[in-house]
Amino acid sequence: MDFPERIEAGMQRALRYATANGCPPILAKALRHAVFPGGARIRPRLCLAVAAACGDREPLAADSAAVAIELLHCASLVHDDMPCFDNAMTRRGAPSVHAQFGEEIALLVGDGLIIAAFETIARETQQTPLLTAPMITTIAKAVGSPYGLVAGQAWESEPEINIAAYHRAKTASLFSGAVSTGAIASGGNPREWLVLADALGAAYQVADDLYDAVGQSDAGKPAGQDSRNGKPNIVASIGLEAALARLKRLVAEAVDSVPDCPGAEGFRAMIRNEATRLMPKTLATSAA
């Protein structure tokens, strides 16, 4: 199977466990609503691409990491959309979970997806038990505090926001978790991939801010949401042209930082191809 097929098969399997007989029906529907259909699935694809570049020694372990990363990403979107944060009524062109099912269910969906992520790794690595603890620890650091997704969300409640720390925690941290667990699953050195993760995570945050600044949706969150909620935005801080230049520089840095490995060239090509999707169409000419 190719990467998308492996990811979707793993996501379906994880949701079958989470929504098995006995699960409250509304919760089961809301869990599936939060996960399917997915977005670009870039984080799990990145995880599997690193695993493949390192030899793909344990594909089941790599699949479990990819699925866990995506479940955690979906959980973060559910919570991020809630009224206490962004109060977003849509996500990926459909009603957000709280808009469709209510706040109480949305909170439980986010919690349930977090638990499902770690259950997935524990279940799917039973044949490779030496990988279980390193992968769980790595992912926990990417989503927790002081430097993970939880910290990134918490920065929004501070009176003064360190935008570099905010972006690193809210976006780059999960990229770091993705590449690190991909490497761990295939016997690679996760530290060799962290520069790439930081650069790619930062590039995605800059791209997200660009979409918001030009009033164009990237098919994820609604356009203009950051400005309406007074959230940090790199375009507001340094200007449009500087933000465009930073995006191009970060993509180049990501490509250059791919370590020597059997699949290095294919991995670099994937990053270059993915970079074309990052640019809002209205800015493509000026960025060329």
C-alpha positions as CSV (number, residue, x, y, z in Angstrom):
1,M,0.0,0.0,0.0
2,D,1.1,3.6,-0.6
3,F,1.2,6.2,2.2
4,P,-2.3,7.5,1.9
5,E,-3.8,4.0,1.9
6,R,-1.7,3.0,4.9
7,I,-2.8,6.1,6.8
8,E,-6.5,5.7,6.0
9,A,-6.5,2.0,6.8
10,G,-4.8,2.8,10.1
11,M,-7.2,5.6,10.9
12,Q,-10.2,3.4,10.1
13,R,-8.9,0.7,12.4
14,A,-8.3,3.1,15.3
15,L,-11.8,4.5,14.9
16,R,-13.3,1.0,14.9
17,Y,-11.7,0.4,18.3
18,A,-12.8,3.8,19.6
19,T,-16.4,3.5,18.4
20,A,-16.9,-0.2,19.1
21,N,-20.2,-1.6,20.5
22,G,-21.0,0.1,23.7
23,C,-19.7,3.6,22.7
24,P,-22.5,6.2,23.1
25,P,-23.9,6.7,19.6
26,I,-23.6,10.5,19.5
27,L,-20.0,10.3,20.6
28,A,-19.2,7.6,18.0
29,K,-20.7,9.8,15.2
30,A,-18.8,12.9,16.5
31,L,-15.5,11.0,16.6
32,R,-15.8,9.9,13.0
33,H,-16.9,13.5,12.0
34,A,-13.7,14.8,13.5
35,V,-11.5,12.4,11.6
36,F,-13.2,11.7,8.2
37,P,-12.8,13.0,5.6
38,G,-9.3,14.2,6.6
39,G,-7.2,17.0,5.3
40,A,-3.9,16.7,3.6
41,R,-2.6,14.2,6.3
42,I,0.8,15.8,5.9
43,R,2.0,14.9,9.4
44,P,1.4,11.1,9.0
45,R,2.7,11.2,5.4
46,L,5.9,12.9,6.8
47,C,6.2,10.2,9.4
48,L,5.9,7.4,6.9
49,A,8.3,9.2,4.5
50,V,11.0,9.4,7.1
51,A,10.4,5.7,8.0
52,A,10.8,4.8,4.3
53,A,13.9,7.0,3.9
54,C,15.4,5.1,6.9
55,G,14.6,1.7,5.4
56,D,11.0,1.1,6.7
57,R,12.2,-1.8,9.0
58,E,9.0,-2.0,11.0
59,P,6.1,-0.7,8.9
60,L,3.4,-1.6,11.4
61,A,5.2,0.5,14.1
62,A,5.6,3.3,11.6
63,D,1.9,3.1,10.7
64,S,0.9,3.3,14.4
65,A,3.0,6.4,14.9
66,A,1.6,8.0,11.8
67,V,-2.0,7.3,12.9
68,A,-1.3,8.5,16.4
69,I,0.1,11.8,15.1
70,E,-2.9,12.4,13.0
71,L,-5.4,11.5,15.7
72,L,-3.6,14.0,18.0
73,H,-3.7,16.6,15.2
74,C,-7.4,16.1,14.8
75,A,-7.9,16.3,18.5
76,S,-6.1,19.7,18.6
77,L,-8.4,21.0,15.8
78,V,-11.5,19.9,17.7
79,H,-10.4,21.8,20.8
80,D,-9.0,24.7,18.9
81,D,-12.4,25.3,17.2
82,M,-14.4,25.4,20.4
83,P,-16.0,28.6,21.7
84,C,-13.4,29.0,24.5
85,F,-10.7,29.3,21.8
86,D,-11.5,30.2,18.2
87,N,-15.2,29.6,18.2
88,A,-14.9,28.4,14.6
89,M,-18.2,27.1,13.1
90,T,-16.6,25.2,10.2
91,R,-13.6,23.0,9.6
92,R,-12.6,21.5,6.2
93,G,-15.8,22.8,4.6
94,A,-18.1,21.1,7.2
95,P,-19.5,22.1,10.5
96,S,-16.9,21.9,13.3
97,V,-17.5,19.3,15.9
98,H,-18.9,21.7,18.5
99,A,-21.2,23.3,15.9
100,Q,-22.6,19.9,14.9
101,F,-22.7,18.1,18.2
102,G,-22.4,20.7,21.0
103,E,-19.5,21.8,23.3
104,E,-19.8,18.9,25.7
105,I,-19.4,16.3,23.0
106,A,-16.6,18.3,21.3
107,L,-14.6,18.3,24.5
108,L,-15.0,14.6,24.9
109,V,-14.2,13.9,21.2
110,G,-10.9,15.7,21.6
111,D,-10.1,13.8,24.8
112,G,-11.1,10.5,23.2
113,L,-8.9,11.1,20.2
114,I,-5.9,11.8,22.4
115,I,-6.5,8.5,24.3
116,A,-7.0,6.6,21.0
117,A,-3.6,7.9,19.8
118,F,-1.7,6.4,22.6
119,E,-3.8,3.2,22.6
120,T,-3.0,2.8,18.9
121,I,0.8,2.8,19.6
122,A,0.4,0.4,22.5
123,R,-1.8,-2.0,20.5
124,E,0.1,-1.9,17.2
125,T,3.6,-2.3,18.7
126,Q,3.0,-5.5,20.6
127,Q,5.3,-7.3,18.3
128,T,8.0,-4.6,18.6
129,P,7.8,-3.8,22.3
130,L,11.2,-2.1,22.4
131,L,9.7,0.7,20.2
132,T,6.6,1.3,22.4
133,A,8.2,3.4,25.2
134,P,10.4,5.6,22.9
135,M,7.5,6.3,20.5
136,I,5.0,7.1,23.3
137,T,7.6,9.4,25.0
138,T,8.4,11.2,21.8
139,I,4.8,11.8,20.9
140,A,3.9,12.9,24.5
141,K,6.6,15.5,24.4
142,A,5.3,16.8,21.1
143,V,1.7,17.3,22.4
144,G,2.3,18.2,26.0
145,S,4.0,20.8,28.1
146,P,6.4,22.7,28.2
147,Y,7.1,22.7,24.5
148,G,4.3,20.8,22.8
149,L,0.8,21.5,21.5
150,V,-0.6,22.2,25.0
151,A,2.0,24.9,25.5
152,G,1.3,26.3,22.1
153,Q,-2.4,26.7,22.9
154,A,-1.6,28.1,26.3
155,W,0.6,30.9,24.8
156,E,-2.6,32.4,23.4
157,S,-3.7,33.1,26.9
158,E,-0.6,35.0,27.9
159,P,-0.7,38.8,28.0
160,E,2.5,38.9,25.9
161,I,3.1,36.2,23.3
162,N,6.5,35.0,22.4
163,I,5.6,34.3,18.7
164,A,8.6,32.2,18.0
165,A,7.9,29.9,21.0
166,Y,4.2,30.0,20.2
167,H,4.7,28.8,16.6
168,R,7.4,26.2,17.6
169,A,5.0,24.7,20.2
170,K,1.7,24.9,18.3
171,T,2.9,23.8,14.9
172,A,6.5,22.6,14.7
173,S,6.3,20.3,17.7
174,L,4.0,17.8,16.0
175,F,6.2,17.9,12.9
176,S,9.1,17.0,15.2
177,G,7.0,14.1,16.7
178,A,6.2,12.9,13.2
179,V,9.7,12.8,11.9
180,S,11.2,11.5,15.1
181,T,8.8,8.5,15.5
182,G,9.2,7.7,11.8
183,A,13.0,7.5,12.3
184,I,12.6,5.5,15.6
185,A,10.3,3.0,13.9
186,S,13.0,2.2,11.3
187,G,16.1,2.3,13.4
188,G,17.1,5.8,12.3
189,N,18.5,8.6,14.5
190,P,15.6,11.0,15.2
191,R,18.0,13.8,16.1
192,E,19.2,13.9,12.5
193,W,15.7,14.9,11.4
194,L,14.9,17.6,13.9
195,V,16.2,20.6,11.9
196,L,14.0,19.5,9.0
197,A,11.0,19.2,11.3
198,D,11.6,22.7,12.8
199,A,11.9,24.2,9.3
200,L,8.9,22.4,7.8
201,G,6.8,23.1,10.9
202,A,7.7,26.8,10.7
203,A,7.0,26.9,7.0
204,Y,3.5,25.5,7.6
205,Q,2.8,28.1,10.2
206,V,3.9,30.9,8.0
207,A,1.8,29.6,5.1
208,D,-1.2,29.4,7.5
209,D,-0.7,33.0,8.5
210,L,-0.4,34.0,4.8
211,Y,-3.7,32.4,4.0
212,D,-5.3,34.1,6.9
213,A,-3.8,37.5,6.0
214,V,-5.0,37.5,2.4
215,G,-8.4,36.3,3.4
216,Q,-8.1,33.0,1.6
217,S,-9.1,29.6,3.1
218,D,-6.7,26.7,2.9
219,A,-9.7,24.3,3.2
220,G,-9.0,23.9,6.8
221,K,-10.0,26.7,9.1
222,P,-12.1,29.6,7.8
223,A,-10.2,32.6,6.2
224,G,-9.5,35.6,8.4
225,Q,-10.0,33.6,11.7
226,D,-6.7,34.7,13.3
227,S,-7.4,38.4,12.7
228,R,-10.9,38.2,14.0
229,N,-9.7,36.5,17.2
230,G,-6.7,38.7,17.6
231,K,-4.3,35.7,17.3
232,P,-0.6,36.1,16.6
233,N,0.2,36.3,12.9
234,I,3.6,36.5,11.3
235,V,2.3,38.7,8.4
236,A,1.1,41.3,10.9
237,S,4.5,41.2,12.6
238,I,6.9,41.5,9.7
239,G,4.8,42.2,6.6
240,L,3.6,40.3,3.6
241,E,6.8,40.4,1.5
242,A,9.0,39.4,4.4
243,A,6.7,36.6,5.3
244,L,6.8,35.3,1.7
245,A,10.6,35.4,1.8
246,R,10.6,33.6,5.1
247,L,8.4,30.8,3.7
248,K,10.7,30.3,0.7
249,R,13.8,30.3,3.0
250,L,12.2,27.7,5.3
251,V,11.3,25.3,2.5
252,A,14.9,25.5,1.2
253,E,16.2,24.9,4.7
254,A,14.0,21.9,5.0
255,V,15.2,20.4,1.7
256,D,18.9,21.1,2.6
257,S,18.6,19.5,6.0
258,V,17.5,16.0,4.8
259,P,20.2,13.7,6.2
260,D,22.0,11.2,4.1
261,C,19.9,8.1,3.9
262,P,18.8,5.6,1.3
263,G,15.7,7.6,0.4
264,A,17.1,11.1,0.7
265,E,16.5,12.2,-2.9
266,G,12.9,11.0,-2.9
267,F,12.3,12.7,0.4
268,R,13.6,16.0,-0.9
269,A,11.4,15.8,-4.0
270,M,8.4,15.2,-1.7
271,I,9.2,18.4,0.2
272,R,9.5,20.4,-3.0
273,N,6.2,19.1,-4.3
274,E,4.5,19.8,-1.0
275,A,5.8,23.3,-1.0
276,T,3.7,24.3,-4.0
277,R,0.6,23.6,-1.9
278,L,1.7,25.9,0.8
279,M,1.4,29.1,-1.2
280,P,-1.9,30.9,-1.5
281,K,-2.8,31.1,-5.2
282,T,-3.2,34.9,-5.0
283,L,0.4,35.2,-3.9
284,A,2.0,32.6,-6.3
285,T,3.0,35.1,-8.9
286,S,4.8,37.5,-6.5
287,A,6.5,34.5,-4.9
288,A,7.9,33.1,-8.1
